[in-house]
């Protein structure tokens, strides 16, 4: 969407998806309860949620699990691929699928949010909702190197996977301080679905008002809910 083909059409604008910031910021609330299955897993916890599909690449990370067996890898989501090789490691925990409104509770117990996607043509254009959800929850993010992560260099560290790559968290994971969590989460308050709807309306009317932005906004939010619903089932 950012390529030259779009720039030739002046009325074409890229509208990235939003995030339910208030929901995921609840991970920083002391009243948010930690799920018992996650509480039983020792820190530091490197957490991922989403569909466990062929766009997830854990192969280069396997040696690190041998080097750092004290790091817990927590994977949440429905599995559509063979994960038997991961089960040989006692510090890898596959918890299965969870409802979307439960994810902030799990984020509360993560020390790092990870996005270990295979870098291919598809992933180079992916815009994962979980990136902004992790940040809204106050989590530092470690991800494979795809362009969307470049938007948040202060909070998301990119990791280029190679045959001999080492994990980017070279220091032991430390619990995120409240200040660091707030620094990551605060910018996401400007990336809510409501803010995106307003931006679409402004683009459509050149900054003016009118009734159409309301219609666009309703459609945009509905599309957002479709994305959220699909998120834990089919979509990356």
DOLUMFI-401512 format. One record per residue: residue number from 1; x, z, y of N, C-alpha, C in turn. Coordinates in Angstrom, 1 decimal, m for minus. Example, Ala and Ser with C-alpha at 12.3 -4.5 7.8 and 13.67 -1.06 7.14 Angstrom:
BEGIN
     k    neast      nup   nnorth   caeast     caup   canorth    ceast      cup   cnorth
     1     13.2      7.8     m5.7     12.3      7.8      m4.5     13.2      7.8     m3.3
     2     12.8      7.1     m2.2     13.7      7.1      m1.1     12.9      7.9      0.0
# end
This chain:
BEGIN
     k    neast      nup   nnorth   caeast     caup   canorth    ceast      cup   cnorth
     1      0.8      0.0     m1.2      0.0      0.0       0.0      0.8      0.0      1.3
     2      2.1      0.4      1.2      2.9      0.4       2.3      3.8     m0.9      2.5
     3      3.6     m1.9      1.6      4.4     m3.0       1.6      4.0     m4.0      2.6
     4      4.7     m5.2      2.7      4.5     m6.2       3.7      3.1     m6.8      3.6
     5      2.5     m6.9      2.4      1.2     m7.5       2.3      0.2     m6.8      3.1
     6      0.3     m5.5      3.2     m0.7     m4.7       4.0     m0.5     m4.9      5.5
     7      0.8     m5.0      5.8      1.0     m5.1       7.3      0.5     m6.4      7.9
     8      0.3     m7.4      7.0     m0.2     m8.7       7.6     m1.7     m8.6      7.9
     9     m2.4     m7.5      7.5     m3.8     m7.3       7.8     m3.9     m6.1      8.7
    10     m4.1     m6.3     10.0     m4.0     m5.1      10.9     m5.1     m4.1     10.7
    11     m6.2     m4.5     10.1     m7.3     m3.5       9.9     m7.2     m2.8      8.5
    12     m6.1     m3.0      7.8     m6.0     m2.3       6.5     m5.1     m1.0      6.8
    13     m5.6      0.1      6.3     m4.9      1.4       6.4     m4.9      2.1      5.1
    14     m3.8      2.8      4.9     m3.6      3.6       3.7     m4.2      5.0      4.0
    15     m5.1      5.4      3.1     m5.7      6.7       3.2     m5.4      7.5      1.9
    16     m4.4      8.3      2.0     m4.0      9.1       0.8     m5.1     10.1      0.5
    17     m5.1     10.6     m0.8     m6.2     11.5      m1.1     m5.9     12.9     m0.4
    18     m7.0     13.7     m0.4     m6.9     15.0       0.1     m6.6     16.1     m0.9
    19     m6.8     17.3     m0.6     m6.6     18.4      m1.5     m7.5     19.5     m1.1
    20     m8.0     20.2     m2.1     m8.8     21.4      m1.9     m7.9     22.6     m1.6
    21     m7.5     22.6     m0.3     m6.4     23.6       0.1     m6.9     25.0     m0.1
    22     m8.1     25.3      0.3     m8.6     26.7       0.2     m8.7     27.2     m1.2
    23     m9.1     26.3     m2.1     m9.1     26.7      m3.5     m7.7     27.1     m4.0
    24     m6.7     26.2     m3.8     m5.4     26.5      m4.4     m4.6     27.5     m3.6
    25     m4.9     27.7     m2.3     m4.3     28.7      m1.5     m4.7     30.1     m2.1
    26     m5.8     30.1     m2.8     m6.2     31.4      m3.5     m5.1     31.9     m4.5
    27     m4.2     31.1     m4.9     m3.1     31.5      m5.8     m2.3     32.6     m5.1
    28     m2.2     32.6     m3.7     m1.4     33.5      m3.0     m2.2     34.8     m2.7
    29     m3.5     34.9     m3.1     m4.3     36.0      m2.8     m4.1     37.1     m3.8
    30     m3.8     38.3     m3.4     m3.5     39.4      m4.3     m4.7     39.7     m5.3
    31     m5.9     39.3     m4.8     m7.1     39.5      m5.6     m7.3     38.5     m6.8
    32     m6.5     37.4     m6.7     m6.6     36.4      m7.8     m6.0     36.9     m9.0
    33     m6.7     36.8    m10.1     m6.3     37.4     m11.4     m5.4     36.4    m12.2
    34     m4.4     36.9    m12.8     m3.5     36.1     m13.6     m4.2     36.0    m15.0
    35     m4.3     34.8    m15.6     m4.9     34.6     m16.9     m4.1     35.3    m17.9
    36     m4.7     36.0    m18.9     m4.0     36.8     m19.9     m3.0     35.9    m20.7
    37     m3.4     34.7    m21.0     m2.5     33.9     m21.9     m1.2     33.6    m21.1
    38     m1.3     33.4    m19.8     m0.1     33.2     m19.0      0.7     34.4    m18.7
    39      0.0     35.5    m18.6      0.6     36.8     m18.3      1.5     37.2    m19.5
    40      1.2     36.8    m20.7      2.0     37.1     m21.9      3.3     36.3    m22.0
    41      3.4     35.3    m21.1      4.6     34.5     m21.2      5.6     35.0    m20.2
    42      6.9     35.1    m20.6      7.9     35.7     m19.7      8.3     34.8    m18.5
    43      8.7     35.4    m17.4      9.3     34.7     m16.3     10.7     34.3    m16.7
    44     11.3     33.3    m15.9     10.6     32.4     m15.0      9.8     31.3    m15.7
    45      8.6     31.0    m15.1      7.7     30.1     m15.7      7.7     28.7    m14.9
    46      8.1     27.7    m15.6      8.0     26.3     m15.0      6.7     25.7    m15.5
    47      5.8     25.5    m14.6      4.4     25.1     m15.0      4.1     23.7    m14.6
    48      3.3     23.1    m15.5      2.7     21.8     m15.3      1.3     21.8    m15.8
    49      0.4     21.1    m15.0     m1.0     20.9     m15.6     m1.4     19.5    m15.3
    50     m2.2     18.9    m16.2     m2.6     17.5     m16.1     m2.6     17.0    m17.6
    51     m3.0     15.7    m17.7     m3.1     15.1     m19.0     m1.7     15.0    m19.6
    52     m1.5     15.4    m20.8     m0.3     15.2     m21.5     m0.3     13.8    m22.2
    53      0.2     12.8    m21.5      0.1     11.5     m21.9      1.5     10.8    m22.0
    54      1.6      9.5    m22.2      2.8      8.9     m22.3      3.6      8.7    m21.0
    55      2.9      9.0    m19.9      3.6      9.0     m18.6      4.4     10.3    m18.4
    56      4.3     11.2    m19.3      5.1     12.5     m19.2      6.4     12.3    m20.0
    57      7.6     12.6    m19.4      8.8     12.4     m20.0      9.6     13.7    m20.1
    58      9.6     14.3    m21.3     10.3     15.6     m21.4     11.6     15.4    m22.2
    59     12.0     14.2    m22.6     13.1     13.9     m23.5     14.4     14.4    m22.8
    60     14.8     14.0    m21.6     16.1     14.5     m21.0     16.1     16.0    m20.8
    61     15.0     16.6    m20.8     14.9     18.0     m20.6     15.2     18.9    m21.8
    62     15.1     18.3    m23.0     15.2     19.0     m24.2     16.5     19.8    m24.3
    63     17.7     19.2    m23.9     18.9     20.0     m24.0     18.9     21.3    m23.1
    64     18.2     21.2    m22.0     18.2     22.3     m21.1     17.4     23.5    m21.7
    65     16.5     23.2    m22.6     15.8     24.3     m23.2     16.7     25.0    m24.2
    66     17.7     24.3    m24.7     18.7     24.9     m25.6     19.7     25.7    m24.7
    67     20.0     25.2    m23.5     20.9     25.9     m22.6     20.3     27.1    m22.0
    68     19.0     27.0    m21.6     18.3     28.1     m20.9     17.0     28.5    m21.7
    69     17.2     29.1    m22.8     16.0     29.5     m23.6     15.2     30.6    m22.9
    70     15.7     31.2    m21.8     15.0     32.2     m21.1     14.0     31.6    m20.1
    71     14.0     30.3    m19.9     13.0     29.7     m19.0     11.8     29.3    m19.8
    72     10.7     29.7    m19.4      9.4     29.3     m20.1      8.8     28.1    m19.5
    73      8.6     27.0    m20.3      7.9     25.8     m19.9      6.5     25.9    m20.3
    74      5.6     25.9    m19.3      4.1     26.1     m19.6      3.4     24.8    m19.3
    75      2.8     24.2    m20.3      2.1     22.9     m20.1      0.6     23.1    m20.3
    76     m0.2     22.8    m19.3     m1.7     22.9     m19.4     m2.3     21.5    m19.3
    77     m3.2     21.2    m20.2     m3.8     19.9     m20.2     m4.1     19.4    m21.6
    78     m5.1     18.5    m21.6     m5.4     17.9     m22.9     m4.3     16.9    m23.4
    79     m4.0     17.0    m24.7     m2.9     16.2     m25.2     m3.4     15.0    m25.9
    80     m2.7     13.8    m25.5     m3.1     12.5     m26.1     m1.9     11.9    m26.8
    81     m0.8     12.6    m26.9      0.4     12.1     m27.5      1.0     13.1    m28.5
    82      1.9     12.7    m29.3      2.5     13.6     m30.3      3.5     14.5    m29.6
    83      3.2     15.8    m29.6      4.1     16.8     m29.0      4.8     17.7    m30.0
    84      4.8     17.2    m31.2      5.4     18.1     m32.3      6.8     18.4    m32.0
    85      7.6     17.5    m31.4      9.0     17.8     m31.1      9.2     19.0    m30.1
    86      8.1     19.1    m29.2      8.2     20.2     m28.3      8.0     21.6    m28.9
    87      7.2     21.6    m30.0      6.8     22.8     m30.6      7.9     23.6    m31.3
    88      9.1     22.9    m31.5     10.2     23.5     m32.1     10.9     24.5    m31.2
    89     10.6     24.4    m29.9     11.2     25.3     m28.9     10.3     26.5    m28.6
    90     10.7     27.7    m28.9      9.8     28.9     m28.7      9.5     29.2    m27.2
    91     10.2     28.6    m26.3      9.9     28.8     m24.9      9.1     27.7    m24.2
    92      8.5     26.8    m25.1      7.6     25.8     m24.6      6.2     26.3    m25.0
    93      5.3     26.3    m24.1      3.9     26.9     m24.4      2.9     25.8    m23.9
    94      2.2     25.3    m24.9      1.1     24.3     m24.6     m0.2     25.1    m24.7
    95     m0.9     25.3    m23.6     m2.1     26.1     m23.5     m3.4     25.4    m23.6
    96     m3.3     24.0    m23.7     m4.5     23.3     m23.7     m5.2     23.0    m22.4
    97     m6.3     22.4    m22.3     m7.0     22.1     m21.1     m7.7     23.3    m20.5
    98     m7.7     23.4    m19.2     m8.4     24.4     m18.4     m9.3     23.8    m17.4
    99    m10.3     24.4    m17.0    m11.2     24.0     m15.9    m10.4     23.9    m14.6
   100    m10.8     23.0    m13.8    m10.1     22.8     m12.5    m10.1     24.0    m11.7
   101    m11.2     24.8    m11.6    m11.3     26.0     m10.8    m10.5     27.1    m11.3
   102     m9.9     27.0    m12.5     m9.0     28.0     m13.1     m7.6     27.8    m12.7
   103     m7.3     26.6    m12.3     m5.9     26.2     m12.1     m5.2     27.0    m11.0
   104     m5.8     27.4     m9.9     m5.1     28.3      m9.0     m4.7     29.6     m9.6
   105     m5.4     30.1    m10.6     m5.0     31.4     m11.3     m3.7     31.1    m12.1
   106     m3.6     30.0    m12.6     m2.4     29.6     m13.4     m1.2     29.4    m12.4
   107     m1.5     28.7    m11.3     m0.5     28.5     m10.3      0.1     29.9     m9.8
   108     m0.8     30.8     m9.7     m0.4     32.2      m9.3      0.8     32.7    m10.1
   109      0.8     32.3    m11.4      1.8     32.9     m12.3      2.9     31.9    m12.5
   110      2.9     30.7    m11.9      4.1     29.8     m12.0      5.1     30.2    m11.0
   111      6.4     30.0    m11.4      7.5     30.2     m10.5      7.9     28.8     m9.8
   112      7.6     27.8    m10.6      7.9     26.4     m10.1      6.8     25.5    m10.6
   113      6.4     24.5     m9.8      5.5     23.5     m10.3      6.3     22.3    m10.6
   114      6.2     21.7    m11.8      7.0     20.5     m12.2      6.1     19.3    m12.4
   115      6.6     18.1    m12.1      6.0     16.8     m12.3      7.0     15.9    m13.0
   116      7.1     16.0    m14.3      8.1     15.2     m15.0      7.6     13.9    m15.5
   117      7.3     13.0    m14.5      6.7     11.7     m14.9      7.9     10.7    m15.3
   118      7.6      9.8    m16.2      8.4      8.7     m16.5      8.4      7.8    m15.2
   119      9.6      7.4    m14.8      9.7      6.6     m13.6      9.6      5.1    m14.0
   120      8.4      4.5    m13.8      8.2      3.1     m14.1      7.4      2.5    m13.0
   121      7.0      1.2    m13.1      6.3      0.6     m12.1      5.0      1.3    m11.7
   122      4.3      1.8    m12.6      3.1      2.5     m12.3      3.3      3.8    m11.6
   123      4.3      4.6    m12.0      4.6      5.9     m11.4      5.1      5.7    m10.0
   124      5.8      4.6     m9.8      6.4      4.4      m8.4      5.3      4.3     m7.4
   125      4.1      4.1     m7.8      2.9      3.9      m6.9      1.9      5.1     m7.1
   126      2.3      6.1     m7.9      1.3      7.1      m8.1      1.3      8.1     m7.0
   127      0.1      8.7     m6.8      0.0      9.7      m5.7     m0.7     11.0     m6.3
   128      0.0     11.8     m7.1     m0.6     12.8      m7.9     m1.2     14.0     m7.0
   129     m2.4     14.3     m7.3     m3.1     15.4      m6.7     m2.4     16.7     m6.9
   130     m1.8     16.8     m8.0     m1.1     18.1      m8.3      0.0     18.4     m7.4
   131      0.6     17.4     m6.8      1.7     17.7      m5.8      1.2     18.5     m4.7
   132      0.1     18.1     m4.1     m0.4     18.8      m2.9     m1.1     20.1     m3.4
   133     m1.6     20.2     m4.6     m2.2     21.4      m5.1     m1.1     22.4     m5.3
   134      0.0     22.0     m5.9      1.1     23.0      m6.1      1.6     23.5     m4.8
   135      1.7     22.7     m3.8      2.2     23.1      m2.5      1.1     24.0     m1.8
   136     m0.2     23.7     m2.0     m1.2     24.5      m1.4     m1.2     25.9     m2.0
   137     m0.7     26.0     m3.3     m0.6     27.3      m4.0      0.6     28.0     m3.6
   138      1.5     27.4     m2.8      2.7     28.1      m2.3      3.9     27.9     m3.3
   139      3.8     26.9     m4.2      4.8     26.8      m5.2      5.9     25.8     m4.7
   140      7.2     26.1     m5.0      8.2     25.0      m4.9      8.0     24.0     m6.0
   141      8.3     22.8     m5.8      8.0     21.7      m6.7      9.3     21.0     m7.1
   142      9.4     20.7     m8.4     10.5     19.9      m8.9      9.9     18.7     m9.6
   143     10.3     17.5     m9.2      9.6     16.3      m9.7     10.7     15.2    m10.0
   144     10.3     14.3    m10.9     11.1     13.1     m11.1     11.0     12.3     m9.8
   145     11.9     11.4     m9.6     12.1     10.7      m8.3     11.1      9.5     m8.1
   146      9.9      9.8     m7.6      9.1      8.7      m7.2      8.7      8.9     m5.7
   147      8.3      7.8     m5.1      8.3      7.8      m3.6      7.4      8.9     m2.9
   148      6.3      9.2     m3.6      5.4     10.2      m2.9      6.0     11.5     m2.6
   149      7.0     11.9     m3.5      7.6     13.2      m3.3      8.5     13.2     m2.1
   150      8.9     12.0     m1.6      9.8     12.0      m0.4      9.1     12.5      0.8
   151      7.7     12.6      0.8      7.0     13.1       1.9      7.2     14.5      2.2
   152      7.7     15.3      1.2      7.8     16.7       1.3      9.2     17.2      1.0
   153     10.2     16.7      1.7     11.6     17.0       1.3     11.9     18.5      1.3
   154     11.2     19.3      2.2     11.6     20.7       2.3     11.1     21.5      1.2
   155     10.1     21.0      0.4      9.5     21.9      m0.6      9.5     21.2     m2.0
   156      9.7     19.9     m2.1      9.7     19.2      m3.4     11.0     18.6     m3.6
   157     11.7     19.0     m4.7     13.0     18.5      m5.0     12.9     17.4     m6.0
   158     13.5     16.2     m5.8     13.4     15.1      m6.7     14.5     15.2     m7.7
   159     14.2     14.7     m8.9     15.1     14.7     m10.0     15.2     13.4    m10.7
   160     16.3     12.7    m10.7     16.5     11.4     m11.3     16.8     11.6    m12.7
   161     16.0     11.1    m13.6     16.2     11.3     m15.1     17.2     10.2    m15.6
   162     18.2     10.7    m16.3     19.2      9.8     m17.0     19.4     10.3    m18.3
   163     20.2      9.6    m19.1     20.4     10.1     m20.5     21.2     11.4    m20.5
   164     22.0     11.7    m19.5     22.7     12.9     m19.5     22.4     13.8    m18.3
   165     21.1     13.6    m17.8     20.7     14.4     m16.6     20.6     15.9    m16.9
   166     20.9     16.7    m15.9     20.7     18.1     m16.0     19.5     18.5    m15.1
   167     18.9     19.6    m15.4     17.7     20.0     m14.6     18.2     20.4    m13.2
   168     17.3     20.1    m12.2     17.7     20.4     m10.8     17.7     21.8    m10.4
   169     17.0     22.7    m11.2     17.0     24.1     m10.9     18.2     24.8    m11.5
   170     19.4     24.5    m10.9     20.6     25.0     m11.5     20.8     26.5    m11.4
   171     20.1     27.1    m10.4     20.1     28.5     m10.3     18.9     29.1    m11.0
   172     19.0     30.3    m11.6     17.8     30.9     m12.2     16.7     30.9    m11.2
   173     15.5     30.6    m11.7     14.3     30.6     m10.9     14.0     32.0    m10.4
   174     13.8     32.1     m9.1     13.5     33.4      m8.5     12.0     33.4     m8.0
   175     11.4     34.5     m8.1     10.0     34.5      m7.6      9.9     34.0     m6.1
   176      8.9     33.2     m5.8      8.7     32.7      m4.5      8.3     33.8     m3.6
   177      9.0     34.0     m2.4      8.6     35.0      m1.5      7.4     34.6     m0.7
   178      6.6     35.6     m0.2      5.4     35.3       0.5      5.6     34.3      1.7
   179      6.8     34.5      2.4      7.0     33.6       3.5      7.3     32.2      3.0
   180      8.1     32.0      2.0      8.4     30.7       1.5      7.1     30.0      0.9
   181      6.2     30.8      0.3      5.0     30.3      m0.2      4.1     29.8      0.9
   182      4.0     30.6      2.0      3.2     30.2       3.2      3.8     29.0      3.8
   183      5.1     28.8      3.9      5.7     27.7       4.5      5.4     26.4      3.7
   184      5.3     26.5      2.4      4.9     25.3       1.6      3.4     25.0      1.7
   185      2.6     26.1      1.8      1.1     25.9       1.8      0.5     25.5      3.1
   186      1.1     26.0      4.2      0.5     25.7       5.5      0.3     24.3      5.9
   187      1.3     23.4      5.7      1.1     22.0       6.0      0.0     21.3      5.2
   188     m0.4     21.9      4.1     m1.4     21.3       3.3     m2.8     21.5      3.9
   189     m2.9     22.5      4.8     m4.2     22.7       5.5     m4.6     21.5      6.3
   190     m3.6     20.6      6.6     m3.9     19.4       7.4     m4.1     18.2      6.5
   191     m4.1     18.5      5.2     m4.3     17.4       4.2     m5.6     17.6      3.3
   192     m6.5     18.3      3.9     m7.8     18.5       3.1     m8.6     17.2      3.1
   193     m9.6     17.2      2.2    m10.5     16.1       2.1    m11.2     15.9      3.4
   194    m11.6     17.0      4.1    m12.3     16.9       5.4    m11.4     16.2      6.4
   195    m10.1     16.5      6.4     m9.2     15.9       7.4     m9.0     14.4      7.1
   196     m9.0     14.1      5.8     m8.9     12.7       5.4    m10.1     11.9      5.8
   197    m11.3     12.5      5.6    m12.5     11.8       6.0    m12.5     11.6      7.5
   198    m12.1     12.5      8.3    m12.0     12.4       9.8    m11.1     11.2     10.1
   199     m9.9     11.2      9.4     m9.0     10.1       9.7     m9.6      8.7      9.4
   200    m10.3      8.6      8.3    m10.9      7.4       8.0    m11.9      7.0      9.0
   201    m12.7      7.9      9.5    m13.6      7.7      10.6    m13.0      7.2     11.9
   202    m11.9      7.8     12.2    m11.1      7.4      13.4    m10.6      6.0     13.3
   203    m10.0      5.7     12.1     m9.5      4.4      11.9    m10.6      3.3     12.0
   204    m11.7      3.7     11.4    m12.8      2.7      11.3    m13.3      2.4     12.7
   205    m13.4      3.4     13.6    m14.0      3.2      14.9    m13.0      3.3     16.1
   206    m11.7      3.2     15.7    m10.7      3.2      16.8    m10.6      4.5     17.5
   207    m10.9      5.6     16.8    m10.9      6.9      17.5    m12.3      7.3     18.0
   208    m13.3      6.5     18.0    m14.6      6.8      18.5    m15.5      7.5     17.5
   209    m16.7      7.8     18.0    m17.6      8.5      17.1    m18.6      7.5     16.4
   210    m19.8      7.9     16.1    m20.7      7.1      15.4    m21.2      7.7     14.1
   211    m22.2      7.0     13.5    m22.7      7.5      12.3    m22.0      7.1     11.1
   212    m21.3      5.9     11.1    m20.6      5.4       9.9    m19.6      6.4      9.4
   213    m18.8      7.1     10.2    m17.8      8.0       9.6    m18.5      9.0      8.7
   214    m19.7      9.4      9.0    m20.4     10.4       8.1    m20.6      9.8      6.7
   215    m21.0      8.5      6.7    m21.3      7.8       5.5    m20.0      7.6      4.7
   216    m18.9      7.2      5.5    m17.6      7.1       4.8    m17.1      8.4      4.3
   217    m17.4      9.5      5.0    m16.9     10.8       4.6    m17.6     11.2      3.3
   218    m18.9     11.0      3.3    m19.7     11.3       2.1    m19.1     10.6      0.8
   219    m18.9      9.3      1.0    m18.3      8.5      m0.1    m16.9      9.0     m0.4
   220    m16.2      9.3      0.6    m14.8      9.7       0.3    m14.8     11.0     m0.5
   221    m15.6     12.0     m0.1    m15.7     13.2      m0.8    m16.2     13.0     m2.3
   222    m17.2     12.2     m2.4    m17.6     11.9      m3.8    m16.5     11.2     m4.6
   223    m15.8     10.3     m4.0    m14.6      9.8      m4.7    m13.6     10.8     m5.1
   224    m13.4     11.8     m4.1    m12.5     12.9      m4.4    m12.9     13.7     m5.6
   225    m14.2     14.0     m5.7    m14.7     14.7      m6.9    m14.5     13.9     m8.2
   226    m14.7     12.6     m8.1    m14.4     11.8      m9.3    m13.0     11.9     m9.7
   227    m12.1     11.9     m8.7    m10.7     12.0      m9.0    m10.4     13.4     m9.7
   228    m11.0     14.5     m9.1    m10.7     15.8      m9.6    m11.3     15.9    m11.0
   229    m12.5     15.4    m11.2    m13.1     15.5     m12.6    m12.2     14.7    m13.6
   230    m11.7     13.5    m13.2    m10.9     12.7     m14.1     m9.6     13.4    m14.4
   231     m9.1     14.1    m13.4     m7.7     14.6     m13.3     m7.2     15.3    m14.6
   232     m8.1     16.2    m15.1     m7.6     16.9     m16.3     m8.0     16.2    m17.6
   233     m8.5     15.0    m17.5     m9.0     14.3     m18.7     m8.2     13.0    m19.0
   234     m8.2     12.1    m18.0     m7.6     10.8     m18.2     m6.5     10.5    m17.2
   235     m6.6     11.0    m16.0     m5.7     10.5     m14.9     m4.4     11.4    m14.9
   236     m3.3     10.8    m14.4     m2.0     11.5     m14.2     m2.1     12.5    m13.1
# end
